[in-house]
């Protein structure tokens, strides 16, 4: 990463070049300022708004002056360094004297410096009066200090200010070198100080062979003079300044060049290659908003300082184009930026913290803040307000106020957009919060660059599984060569976890996003992105620990091939499905025989897919189970979960139509009637009751359910 800017102007030269094409302008201005030593004083103003590069042009002018055959004595005065506003004129003359002596240590320069010091001493009693020349102000001060006429006359003779000034003029003429006095940042002074600087230029230091270059924002200077009771401030400036020169307009090409240099310095890698359509959106934001809102070099530096700071902490976790947009807002409209931080629901319809209080739809929540957003935008000009509204709309689509529609994405979160709460949280907190995980961690997990088991243990301990499965789905296409290892690692971490068991036990309906469904969805996504689907599926189906997920994969393939309305391209051929069915039958029977998945309530899942795969093998297996020790209870365990509904969760409903072809129900019913049902766990009680009477019972509490 490159360095941060401290708003320093350019110095010119090969190490700090002029990128805004102002060198010729500066050379011409230098020629104007370069007087003959006996020419009358000339005052030139360099006028422009703050941040547009007045000081940089001054540095270029100084460079040009120093290269002249007859180089002038350049005296720079910084009014900010004056001790008190009332002593500013005296301070200026003392600095003039000091710099003159330093830059030309000849005898004549030393004499001129001494005369300047003597001249400056007269201003120690000055209190400038608006509308009066400096010496008139001094006379007024003296007359108010002494009572008798004799004392007044004696004191006035001591002043002889005009005489002192003539001696200074005579001494400076003997130096026989042009003098250029540069006074920058006049528009940053207080009204009193600004007034004094103009007065000293006009009447105190208008020496022959001396030119002044004053830099200021004219509109600000007029307002300052108005506050100092100067009537017709613009004309007053014209009396002081003989040549008013506006700063050259910065071309769009010049600003683009500066911006491109800064973008290149942000990072040595492509910042837009991680998220979908990021480069396209960056181009849209740059040309439609950045170029029109970031108007001068100072704003550009502040913008890239902000962008750099955020990027160094969250790079790769939020799409670059949205970080770019937020930095524009922070630079040009900090009040809006702070409002987004304070009330994210006004822009995305959700808060950072899931406090459960946002019951309305996100669109309705955003709409309810419309007036509040409008009040903040009122502080900006009509032009900027329209641009900011467009930028906000393109950054937060629920505002429906932007024109960005050419590069939409299928999912805001997977595209790293701040319209997704998780991404906005990261952008404003400058880090990935606990439970959110970073994109890089997910990529490292997929590639195996970190210990997968340790990482999943952290996911479980931080209760970050929801976010983990969201992001894994986003990055499923990155798995490819590692698909089998990634999926089986996830299965091993979650299939027997307490959270999965609890979620299956408390599942109130098919719409709930329990842990098992998330694994199932991720499995489907990874297979869809795989280049060799059959090999991956065959390995998954042949793994006993993966039997429940393998059952779901086979069910989906069967619907792809034989379903009436399948919109998916089949993952495998019909012949390959037949091979997979045989593999699954072996694994399913082995898994049920070994009770591999008895603790996580997924045996019924395996059983029903085995039943769909081969009724004959299922029937043969169930006969073996029923005839074994404690066979009735074991059959109950296997077939015990036939469905789930939103009323009371998982249920069982055993009838001849569904089970008669794979289980001897009559024999099973006789065996069930011999069992002391009351001493069995509740879910076993429910299954036994359903075997006996064929009715529907809920596994959670054994309550009789209604038939639908």
Phi, psi and omega per residue, in radians:
X1 nan 2.555 3.125
X2 -1.421 3.138 -3.097
X3 -1.426 2.821 3.060
X4 -1.469 2.660 -3.138
X5 -1.555 2.446 3.048
X6 -1.949 0.432 3.055
X7 1.138 0.500 3.095
X8 -1.391 2.444 3.104
X9 -1.263 2.850 3.069
X10 -1.267 2.695 3.118
X11 -1.794 -0.218 -3.056
X12 1.455 3.029 -3.136
X13 1.578 3.041 -3.037
X14 -1.135 -0.521 -3.110
X15 -1.471 -0.283 -3.117
X16 -2.537 1.209 -2.939
X17 -1.292 2.831 3.036
X18 -1.436 1.933 -3.112
X19 -1.725 -0.028 -3.097
X20 -1.886 0.215 3.030
X21 1.058 0.823 -3.119
X22 -1.948 0.156 -3.063
X23 -1.188 -0.779 3.129
X24 -1.091 -0.719 3.090
X25 -1.034 -0.769 -3.112
X26 -1.165 -0.671 3.096
X27 -1.098 -0.736 3.134
X28 -1.136 -0.734 3.125
X29 -1.113 -0.643 3.107
X30 -1.100 -0.700 3.115
X31 -1.102 -0.654 3.122
X32 -1.144 -0.710 -3.077
X33 -1.295 -0.386 -3.071
X34 -1.412 1.682 -3.114
X35 -1.599 2.905 2.875
X36 -1.325 2.744 -3.024
X37 -1.157 -0.342 -3.124
X38 -1.886 0.167 3.075
X39 -1.262 2.732 3.041
X40 -1.162 2.703 3.131
X41 -1.043 2.479 3.121
X42 -2.263 2.310 3.098
X43 -2.016 2.185 -3.130
X44 -2.083 2.416 3.069
X45 -1.935 2.455 3.023
X46 -1.925 1.939 -2.930
X47 -2.027 2.354 3.108
X48 -3.072 2.836 -3.138
X49 -1.213 2.808 3.084
X50 -1.032 2.381 3.046
X51 1.594 -0.042 -3.079
X52 -1.639 0.036 2.971
X53 1.791 0.519 3.126
X54 -1.106 -0.758 -3.114
X55 -1.165 -0.628 3.091
X56 -1.094 -0.730 3.096
X57 -1.135 -0.701 3.092
X58 -1.012 -0.736 3.119
X59 -1.115 -0.659 3.080
X60 -1.167 -0.656 3.092
X61 -1.103 -0.783 3.126
X62 -1.066 -0.719 3.106
X63 -1.072 -0.720 3.127
X64 -1.168 -0.707 3.136
X65 -1.107 -0.697 -3.109
X66 -1.202 -0.310 3.131
X67 -1.616 -0.054 -3.131
X68 -1.225 2.663 3.134
X69 -1.079 -0.729 3.039
X70 -1.863 1.534 -3.063
X71 -1.252 2.323 -3.141
X72 -1.407 2.927 2.960
X73 -1.491 2.057 -3.105
X74 -1.747 2.141 -3.138
X75 -2.046 2.083 3.131
X76 -1.825 2.292 -3.133
X77 -2.123 2.237 3.109
X78 -1.950 1.789 -3.100
X79 -1.058 -0.373 -3.135
X80 -1.094 -0.449 -3.071
X81 -1.489 -0.076 3.123
X82 -1.155 2.472 -3.091
X83 -1.171 -0.909 -3.116
X84 -2.337 2.567 3.136
X85 -0.988 -0.654 -3.071
X86 -1.259 -0.274 3.130
X87 -1.854 0.311 -3.028
X88 -1.105 -0.739 -3.131
X89 -1.117 -0.794 3.109
X90 -1.055 -0.738 3.140
X91 -1.099 -0.719 3.118
X92 -1.049 -0.825 -3.111
X93 -1.117 -0.641 3.113
X94 -1.178 -0.720 3.089
X95 -1.157 -0.698 3.072
X96 -0.982 -0.844 -3.127
X97 -1.062 -0.818 -3.089
X98 -1.102 -0.847 -3.097
X99 -1.203 -0.591 3.092
X100 -1.084 -0.763 -3.115
X101 -1.208 -0.629 -3.123
X102 -1.228 -0.729 -3.037
X103 -1.472 -0.277 3.051
X104 -2.537 1.658 -3.051
X105 -1.573 0.485 3.091
X106 -1.275 2.966 -3.135
X107 -1.113 -0.721 -3.104
X108 -1.200 -0.614 3.106
X109 -1.178 -0.665 3.101
X110 -1.110 -0.715 3.111
X111 -1.091 -0.769 3.127
X112 -1.104 -0.676 3.129
X113 -1.095 -0.734 3.127
X114 -1.115 -0.723 3.121
X115 -1.118 -0.649 3.100
X116 -1.117 -0.670 3.122
X117 -1.141 -0.754 3.115
X118 -1.110 -0.701 3.127
X119 -1.100 -0.742 -3.083
X120 -1.154 -0.505 -3.098
X121 -1.106 -0.474 -3.129
X122 -1.177 -0.374 -3.079
X123 -1.573 0.087 3.115
X124 -1.194 -0.390 3.137
X125 -1.809 0.104 -3.015
X126 -1.344 2.469 2.939
X127 -2.360 1.787 -2.980
X128 -1.110 2.398 3.108
X129 -1.930 2.128 3.141
X130 -0.931 2.333 3.103
X131 1.589 -0.173 -3.122
X132 -1.995 2.592 3.083
X133 -1.205 2.769 -3.060
X134 -0.947 -0.743 -3.110
X135 -1.204 -0.529 3.054
X136 -1.131 -0.632 3.098
X137 -1.142 -0.683 3.131
X138 -1.148 -0.768 3.123
X139 -1.028 -0.756 3.136
X140 -1.062 -0.678 3.136
X141 -1.138 -0.750 -3.113
X142 -1.176 -0.804 -3.128
X143 -1.035 -0.562 3.135
X144 -1.391 -0.207 -3.056
X145 -1.646 -0.549 -3.073
X146 -1.962 2.511 -3.051
X147 -1.544 -0.981 -3.010
X148 -1.372 2.709 3.140
X149 -1.121 -0.632 -3.121
X150 -1.074 -0.801 -3.131
X151 -1.148 -0.640 3.137
X152 -1.080 -0.840 -3.101
X153 -1.115 -0.733 -3.122
X154 -1.091 -0.729 -3.110
X155 -1.213 -0.690 3.134
X156 -1.114 -0.614 3.113
X157 -1.125 -0.642 3.131
X158 -1.129 -0.595 -3.091
X159 -1.128 -1.018 3.133
X160 0.621 0.891 -3.032
X161 -1.075 -0.735 -3.141
X162 -1.106 -0.648 3.106
X163 -1.126 -0.734 3.116
X164 -1.092 -0.695 -3.123
X165 -1.131 -0.692 3.124
X166 -1.070 -0.669 3.112
X167 -1.116 -0.668 3.108
X168 -1.113 -0.772 -3.128
X169 -1.054 -0.802 -3.135
X170 -1.072 -0.728 -3.117
X171 -1.176 -0.701 -3.121
X172 -1.201 -0.611 3.116
X173 -1.069 -0.566 -3.122
X174 -1.275 -0.346 3.106
X175 -1.130 -0.533 3.085
X176 0.970 0.693 3.070
X177 -2.457 2.383 3.095
X178 -1.128 2.604 -3.140
X179 -2.150 2.295 3.076
X180 -2.046 2.083 3.123
X181 -1.812 2.197 -3.113
X182 -2.000 2.164 3.099
X183 -2.173 1.910 -3.079
X184 -1.757 2.852 3.007
X185 1.017 0.622 3.092
X186 -1.073 -0.544 -3.090
X187 -1.338 0.058 3.056
X188 -1.776 0.019 -3.105
X189 -1.507 2.888 3.030
X190 -1.224 2.831 3.113
X191 -0.945 -0.738 -3.129
X192 -1.122 -0.766 -3.134
X193 -1.161 -0.731 3.119
X194 -1.031 -0.788 3.128
X195 -1.037 -0.749 -3.105
X196 -1.172 -0.677 3.128
X197 -1.066 -0.784 3.136
X198 -1.117 -0.665 3.138
X199 -1.162 -0.677 -3.116
X200 -1.213 -0.604 3.109
X201 -1.162 -0.707 -3.048
X202 -1.286 -0.718 -2.939
X203 -2.207 -0.393 -3.029
X204 -1.613 -0.735 -2.972
X205 -2.126 0.484 3.135
X206 -1.418 1.158 -3.079
X207 -1.465 2.673 3.107
X208 -1.138 2.613 3.126
X209 1.224 0.116 -3.090
X210 -1.944 2.250 3.048
X211 -2.040 2.553 3.098
X212 -1.957 2.400 2.993
X213 -2.053 1.923 -3.116
X214 -1.851 2.293 -3.142
X215 -1.987 2.216 3.135
X216 -2.864 2.897 2.993
X217 -1.591 1.979 -3.001
X218 -1.082 -0.688 -3.129
X219 -1.121 -0.666 3.109
X220 -1.203 -0.702 -3.107
X221 -1.119 -0.680 3.103
X222 -1.073 -0.769 -3.133
X223 -1.133 -0.615 3.120
X224 -1.153 -0.770 -3.136
X225 -1.155 -0.634 3.067
X226 -1.025 -0.700 3.138
X227 -1.212 -0.325 3.141
X228 -1.716 0.339 3.063
X229 1.133 0.496 3.057
X230 -1.553 2.051 -3.137
X231 -1.340 2.381 3.138
X232 0.967 1.166 -3.024
X233 -1.037 -0.671 -3.117
X234 -1.071 -0.723 3.112
X235 -1.182 -0.591 3.111
X236 -1.066 -0.761 3.109
X237 -1.081 -0.700 -3.140
X238 -1.116 -0.525 3.090
X239 -1.234 -0.548 -3.116
X240 -1.465 -0.714 -3.020
X241 -1.828 2.180 3.138
X242 -1.509 -0.459 -3.138
X243 -2.367 1.963 3.126
X244 -1.767 2.057 -3.041
X245 -2.029 2.054 3.077
X246 -1.326 2.554 3.082
X247 -1.097 2.425 3.121
X248 -1.023 2.482 3.091
X249 -1.141 2.403 3.091
X250 -1.424 2.165 -3.109
X251 -1.305 2.738 3.072
X252 -1.060 -0.643 3.130
X253 -1.115 -0.693 3.137
X254 -1.117 -0.783 3.121
X255 -1.151 -0.666 3.102
X256 -1.080 -0.678 3.137
X257 -1.132 -0.757 3.096
X258 -1.084 -0.761 -3.117
X259 -1.133 -0.716 -3.130
X260 -1.143 -0.650 3.088
X261 -1.100 -0.763 3.137
X262 -1.140 -0.709 3.113
X263 -1.086 -0.725 3.122
X264 -1.121 -0.548 -3.105
X265 -1.450 -0.186 -3.111
X266 -1.148 -0.714 -3.073
X267 -2.775 2.726 3.117
X268 -1.614 0.183 3.098
X269 -2.258 2.932 3.141
X270 -1.272 2.061 -3.057
X271 -1.481 -0.108 -3.072
X272 -2.019 0.281 -3.041
X273 -1.659 -0.017 -3.084
X274 -1.566 -0.669 -2.993
X275 -1.934 2.643 -3.082
X276 -1.029 2.290 3.023
X277 1.017 0.398 -3.075
X278 -1.219 -0.722 -3.136
X279 -1.134 -0.710 3.136
X280 -1.111 -0.736 -3.135
X281 -1.210 -0.670 3.103
X282 -1.017 -0.764 3.120
X283 -1.067 -0.737 3.127
X284 -1.076 -0.834 -3.109
X285 -1.130 -0.720 -3.111
X286 -1.087 -0.870 -3.031
X287 -1.371 -0.502 -3.071
X288 -1.646 -0.369 -3.063
X289 -2.294 -0.897 -3.067
X290 -0.974 -0.850 -3.072
X291 -1.121 -0.419 -3.080
X292 -1.730 -0.329 -3.120
X293 -1.795 -0.647 3.108
X294 -1.617 1.737 -2.867
X295 -1.827 -0.238 -3.083
X296 -2.493 2.904 -3.073
X297 -1.030 -0.619 -3.133
X298 -1.143 -0.787 3.105
X299 -1.112 -0.652 3.129
X300 -1.091 -0.725 3.120
X301 -1.148 -0.747 3.120
X302 -1.110 -0.690 3.121
X303 -1.057 -0.872 -3.080
X304 -1.257 -0.474 3.009
X305 -1.070 -0.800 -3.141
X306 -1.147 -0.818 -3.120
X307 -1.067 -0.746 -3.126
X308 -1.084 -0.761 -3.099
X309 -1.063 -0.805 -3.128
X310 -1.211 -0.756 -3.069
X311 -1.078 -0.680 -3.126
X312 -1.065 -0.383 -3.073
X313 -1.814 -0.494 -3.041
X314 -2.202 0.299 -3.133
X315 -0.970 2.300 3.120
X316 1.530 -0.103 3.135
X317 -1.838 -0.313 3.074
X318 -2.377 2.451 -3.108
X319 -1.058 2.483 -3.034
X320 -1.084 -0.648 -3.097
X321 -1.094 -0.594 3.127
X322 -1.337 -0.624 3.019
X323 -1.085 -0.669 3.094
X324 -1.062 -0.801 3.138
X325 -1.100 -0.794 -3.126
X326 -1.114 -0.589 3.114
X327 -1.232 -0.586 3.027
X328 -1.072 -0.819 -3.123
X329 -1.105 -0.737 -3.140
X330 -1.117 -0.602 -3.096
X331 -1.375 -0.744 -3.031
X332 -1.723 -0.379 -3.058
X333 -2.555 1.195 -3.059
X334 -1.071 -0.515 3.122
X335 -1.105 -0.646 3.092
X336 -1.237 -0.738 3.127
X337 -1.002 -0.777 3.137
X338 -1.172 -0.583 3.123
X339 -1.188 -0.678 3.089
X340 -1.078 -0.722 3.123
X341 -1.133 -0.750 -3.069
X342 -1.305 -0.684 -3.059
X343 -2.310 1.207 -3.128
X344 -1.036 -0.457 -3.136
X345 -1.117 -0.354 3.110
X346 -1.277 -0.179 -3.074
X347 -2.141 -0.545 -3.124
X348 -2.107 -0.057 3.095
X349 1.388 0.079 -3.137
X350 -2.466 2.682 3.052
X351 -1.581 2.908 3.081
X352 -1.175 -0.717 -3.135
X353 -1.623 2.358 -3.126
X354 -1.483 1.369 -3.059
X355 -1.549 0.015 3.062
X356 1.322 0.119 -3.070
X357 -1.639 -0.235 -3.108
X358 -1.551 1.588 -3.048
X359 -1.595 -0.421 -3.116
X360 -1.316 2.863 3.062
X361 -1.142 2.560 -3.141
X362 -0.911 -0.690 -3.138
X363 -1.061 -0.699 -3.122
X364 -1.247 -0.651 3.104
X365 -1.089 -0.835 3.131
X366 -1.041 -0.756 -3.132
X367 -1.090 -0.588 -3.112
X368 -1.172 -0.298 -3.138
X369 -1.712 0.145 -3.041
X370 -0.979 -0.832 -3.101
X371 -1.160 -0.668 3.129
X372 -1.103 -0.740 3.098
X373 -1.147 -0.706 -3.119
X374 -1.082 -0.681 3.138
X375 -1.088 -0.682 3.127
X376 -1.195 -0.682 -3.094
X377 -1.249 -0.313 -3.103
X378 -1.125 -0.370 -3.103
X379 -1.280 -0.184 -3.087
X380 -1.758 2.753 3.093
X381 -1.104 2.827 -3.114
X382 -1.040 -0.692 -3.135
X383 -1.107 -0.888 -3.118
X384 -1.164 -0.621 -3.133
X385 -1.077 -0.759 3.134
X386 -1.136 -0.711 3.116
X387 -1.123 -0.756 -3.132
X388 -1.163 -0.667 3.085
X389 -1.077 -0.740 3.111
X390 -1.127 -0.758 -3.137
X391 -1.113 -0.757 3.110
X392 -1.106 -0.708 3.128
X393 -1.130 -0.633 3.131
X394 -1.340 -0.394 3.116
X395 -1.536 -0.654 -3.131
X396 -2.167 1.565 -2.996
X397 -0.980 -0.430 -3.133
X398 -1.159 -0.304 3.082
X399 -1.245 -0.420 3.083
X400 0.933 0.761 -3.123
X401 -2.214 0.008 -3.096
X402 -1.833 3.071 -3.135
X403 -1.932 0.100 -3.066
X404 -1.363 1.839 3.131
X405 -2.438 -0.020 -3.050
X406 -1.355 -0.418 -3.028
X407 -2.238 0.877 3.135
X408 -1.162 2.825 -3.133
X409 -2.186 2.759 -3.098
X410 -1.269 -0.554 -3.091
X411 -2.573 2.163 -3.056
X412 -1.109 -0.707 -3.102
X413 -1.148 -0.837 -3.120
X414 -1.131 -0.438 3.106
X415 -1.546 0.057 3.087
X416 1.274 0.336 -3.038
X417 -1.416 2.525 -3.114
X418 -1.309 -0.057 3.001
X419 -1.276 -0.197 2.980
X420 -1.570 2.242 -3.054
X421 -0.908 -0.720 -3.102
X422 -1.079 -0.700 -3.097
X423 -1.263 -0.684 3.111
X424 -1.141 -0.665 3.090
X425 -1.015 -0.818 -3.139
X426 -1.108 -0.750 -3.092
X427 -1.076 -0.617 -3.089
X428 -1.640 -0.412 3.121
X429 -1.631 -0.131 3.100
X430 1.087 0.362 3.077
X431 -2.862 2.892 3.078
X432 -1.494 2.030 -3.097
X433 -1.272 2.831 3.107
X434 -0.988 2.317 3.126
X435 1.598 -0.097 -3.089
X436 -1.772 -0.652 -3.109
X437 1.184 2.606 3.123
X438 -1.763 2.759 3.108
X439 -1.060 -0.671 -3.110
X440 -1.157 -0.642 3.093
X441 -1.099 -0.709 3.117
X442 -1.118 -0.752 3.126
X443 -1.133 -0.680 3.100
X444 -1.163 -0.651 3.087
X445 -1.099 -0.795 -3.125
X446 -1.104 -0.763 -3.086
X447 -1.340 -0.297 -3.094
X448 1.477 0.255 3.127
X449 -1.290 -0.211 3.008
X450 -2.177 2.850 3.109
X451 -1.210 1.980 -3.036
X452 -1.111 -0.726 -3.114
X453 -1.109 -0.751 3.132
X454 -1.120 -0.708 -3.134
X455 -1.115 -0.758 -3.141
X456 -1.186 -0.545 3.052
X457 -1.100 -0.679 3.098
X458 -1.183 -0.703 3.104
X459 -1.011 -0.761 -3.134
X460 -1.175 -0.792 -3.075
X461 -1.166 -0.551 -3.137
X462 -1.607 0.105 3.140
X463 0.959 0.747 -3.044
X464 -1.846 0.326 -3.039
X465 -1.161 -0.622 3.113
X466 -1.030 -0.847 3.139
X467 -1.165 -0.633 3.126
X468 -1.042 -0.839 -3.098
X469 -1.239 -0.571 3.045
X470 -1.051 -0.845 -3.065
X471 -1.291 -0.594 3.070
X472 -1.103 -0.660 3.081
X473 -1.127 -0.691 3.089
X474 -1.045 -0.649 -3.030
X475 -1.862 0.368 -3.098
X476 -0.996 -0.611 -3.109
X477 -1.183 -0.291 3.126
X478 -1.389 -0.249 -3.069
X479 -1.215 -1.047 3.111
X480 0.572 -1.744 -3.064
X481 -1.050 -0.382 -3.126
X482 -1.813 0.199 -2.972
X483 -0.970 -0.848 -3.080
X484 -1.107 -0.828 -3.129
X485 -1.105 -0.706 -3.139
X486 -1.126 -0.854 -3.093
X487 -1.139 -0.805 -3.097
X488 -1.170 -0.555 3.063
X489 -1.115 -0.723 3.110
X490 -1.161 -0.763 3.118
X491 -1.007 -0.823 -3.084
X492 -1.125 -0.536 -3.114
X493 -1.371 -0.538 -2.978
X494 -1.963 -0.452 -3.007
X495 -1.071 -0.526 3.130
X496 -1.953 0.277 -3.118
X497 -1.293 2.658 3.115
X498 -1.063 -0.615 -3.107
X499 -1.159 -0.706 3.135
X500 -1.160 -0.769 3.140
X501 -1.063 -0.774 3.138
X502 -1.114 -0.711 -3.109
X503 -1.167 -0.630 3.112
X504 -1.236 -0.620 3.138
X505 -1.243 -0.547 -3.059
X506 -1.802 0.131 -3.091
X507 -1.058 2.114 -3.117
X508 -1.756 0.109 3.128
X509 2.895 2.943 -3.063
X510 -1.247 -0.282 -3.107
X511 -1.492 -0.191 -3.125
X512 -1.251 2.536 -3.098
X513 -1.689 1.221 3.137
X514 -1.314 2.965 -3.029
X515 -1.087 -0.671 -3.120
X516 -1.137 -0.745 3.121
X517 -1.067 -0.680 3.131
X518 -1.088 -0.707 3.076
X519 -1.121 -0.698 -3.141
X520 -1.110 -0.810 3.133
X521 -1.094 -0.716 3.137
X522 -1.138 -0.728 3.117
X523 -1.003 -0.803 3.130
X524 -1.079 -0.708 -3.124
X525 -1.162 -0.758 -3.128
X526 -1.127 -0.743 3.112
X527 -1.097 -0.724 -3.138
X528 -1.045 -0.596 -3.105
X529 -1.524 -0.131 -3.067
X530 -1.283 2.530 3.095
X531 -1.449 -0.356 3.137
X532 -2.303 1.360 -3.014
X533 -1.108 -0.760 -3.064
X534 -1.070 -0.817 -3.123
X535 -1.078 -0.749 3.127
X536 -1.100 -0.811 -3.115
X537 -1.120 -0.720 -3.127
X538 -1.074 -0.698 3.122
X539 -1.186 -0.680 3.120
X540 -1.171 -0.769 -3.115
X541 -1.149 -0.573 -3.108
X542 -1.433 0.044 -3.096
X543 -1.802 2.070 -3.049
X544 -1.068 -0.673 -3.127
X545 -1.148 -0.360 -3.080
X546 -1.754 0.213 -2.990
X547 -0.941 -0.760 -3.132
X548 -1.082 -0.762 3.142
X549 -1.214 -0.618 3.088
X550 -1.077 -0.644 3.107
X551 -1.054 -0.758 3.133
X552 -1.159 -0.658 3.129
X553 -1.097 -0.786 3.137
X554 -1.125 -0.683 3.122
X555 -1.056 -0.730 -3.137
X556 -1.194 -0.736 3.133
X557 -1.082 -0.730 -3.134
X558 -1.082 -0.688 3.118
X559 -1.232 -0.540 3.090
X560 -1.140 -0.701 -3.053
X561 -1.488 -0.714 -3.016
X562 -1.905 -0.117 -3.098
X563 -1.231 2.592 -3.116
X564 -1.285 -0.601 -3.079
X565 -2.224 1.148 3.106
X566 -1.736 2.130 -3.135
X567 -1.669 -0.035 -3.131
X568 -1.606 2.492 2.966
X569 -1.240 2.194 -3.109
X570 -0.932 2.389 -3.132
X571 -1.248 -0.564 -3.113
X572 -2.392 2.979 3.101
X573 -1.441 2.941 3.136
X574 -1.120 -0.644 3.116
X575 -1.142 -0.707 3.121
X576 -1.171 -0.612 3.082
X577 -1.068 -0.729 3.123
X578 -1.032 -0.714 3.124
X579 -1.150 -0.712 -3.138
X580 -1.158 -0.631 3.113
X581 -1.045 -0.782 -3.138
X582 -1.083 -0.777 3.112
X583 -1.053 -0.759 -3.081
X584 -1.156 -0.701 -3.123
X585 -1.004 -0.734 3.131
X586 -1.136 -0.810 -3.090
X587 -1.184 -0.699 -3.121
X588 -1.105 -0.828 -3.140
X589 -1.100 -0.714 3.120
X590 -1.138 -0.723 -3.133
X591 -1.124 -0.761 3.128
X592 -1.217 -0.635 3.116
X593 -1.151 -0.669 -3.117
X594 -1.510 -0.046 -3.097
X595 0.967 0.695 -3.077
X596 -1.060 -0.625 -3.038
X597 -2.090 0.482 -3.102
X598 -1.194 -0.544 -3.053
X599 -1.347 -0.402 -3.056
X600 -1.822 0.305 3.024
X601 1.058 0.527 -3.108
X602 -1.968 0.114 3.133
X603 -1.134 -0.660 3.118
X604 -1.101 -0.594 3.099
X605 -1.041 -0.795 3.137
X606 -1.183 -0.737 -3.090
X607 -1.069 -0.823 -3.053
X608 -1.187 -0.527 3.065
X609 -1.297 -0.599 3.050
X610 -1.096 -0.706 3.122
X611 -1.084 -0.736 3.115
X612 -1.213 -0.554 -3.096
X613 -1.299 -0.752 -3.125
X614 -2.759 1.857 3.118
X615 -1.147 -0.636 -3.115
X616 -1.105 -0.861 -3.110
X617 -1.189 -0.584 3.105
X618 -1.154 -0.789 3.134
X619 -1.074 -0.770 3.128
X620 -1.072 -0.756 -3.134
X621 -1.150 -0.768 -3.097
X622 -1.170 -0.608 3.057
X623 -1.072 -0.727 3.128
X624 -1.101 -0.760 -3.130
X625 -1.118 -0.804 -3.068
X626 -1.126 -0.551 -3.117
X627 -1.453 -0.113 -3.123
X628 -1.461 -3.126 3.118
X629 -1.107 2.337 3.136
X630 0.919 0.630 -3.013
X631 -1.096 -0.621 -3.092
X632 -1.114 -0.816 3.134
X633 -1.110 -0.646 3.138
X634 -1.153 -0.712 3.077
X635 -1.086 -0.736 3.113
X636 -1.015 -0.754 3.139
X637 -1.077 -0.694 -3.057
X638 -1.279 -0.753 -3.025
X639 -1.666 0.097 -2.879
X640 -1.190 -0.214 -3.103
X641 -2.139 1.817 -3.095
X642 -1.745 -0.161 3.139
X643 3.037 -3.028 -3.136
X644 -2.691 2.546 3.074
X645 -2.413 3.035 -3.058
X646 -1.384 -0.096 -3.121
X647 -1.339 -0.915 -3.080
X648 -2.581 0.329 3.039
X649 1.523 -2.565 -3.069
X650 -1.073 2.512 3.126
X651 -2.480 2.986 3.072
X652 -2.284 2.473 3.107
X653 -2.631 1.756 -3.054
X654 -1.714 2.083 3.090
X655 -2.424 2.902 -3.074
X656 -1.097 -0.681 -3.082
X657 -1.085 -0.706 -3.064
X658 -1.497 -0.506 -2.990
X659 -2.147 -0.163 -3.051
X660 -1.071 -0.473 -3.087
X661 -1.482 -0.117 -3.136
X662 -2.248 -0.201 -3.141
X663 -2.372 2.419 3.047
X664 -1.340 1.563 -3.013
X665 -1.140 -0.611 -3.136
X666 -1.112 -0.806 3.109
X667 -1.127 -0.736 -3.137
X668 -1.095 -0.684 -3.136
X669 -1.142 -0.723 3.119
X670 -1.090 -0.729 -3.137
X671 -1.195 -0.647 -3.125
X672 -1.145 -0.627 -3.119
X673 -1.192 -0.305 3.139
X674 -1.484 -0.183 -3.049
X675 -1.569 2.464 3.048
X676 -1.334 1.617 -3.007
X677 -1.069 -0.697 -3.043
X678 -1.060 -0.440 -3.115
X679 -1.579 0.091 -3.133
X680 -1.665 2.749 3.022
X681 -0.986 2.729 -3.035
X682 -0.994 -0.783 -3.071
X683 -1.193 -0.539 3.068
X684 -1.240 -0.673 3.075
X685 -1.004 -0.763 -3.105
X686 -1.063 -0.745 -3.112
X687 -1.198 -0.739 3.139
X688 -1.075 -0.731 3.108
X689 -1.076 -0.744 -3.111
X690 -1.170 -0.606 3.100
X691 -1.117 -0.688 -3.072
X692 -1.283 -0.796 -3.042
X693 -1.963 -0.072 3.092
X694 1.282 0.190 -3.104
X695 -1.617 3.042 -3.090
X696 -1.641 2.261 3.123
X697 -2.332 2.515 3.109
X698 -1.508 2.358 -3.090
X699 -1.255 -0.437 -3.070
X700 -1.150 -0.774 -3.037
X701 -2.341 0.038 3.112
X702 1.295 0.194 -3.097
X703 -1.312 2.473 3.098
X704 -1.214 2.296 -3.138
X705 -1.808 2.841 3.122
X706 -1.486 2.615 3.040
X707 -1.447 2.463 -3.134
X708 -1.852 nan nan
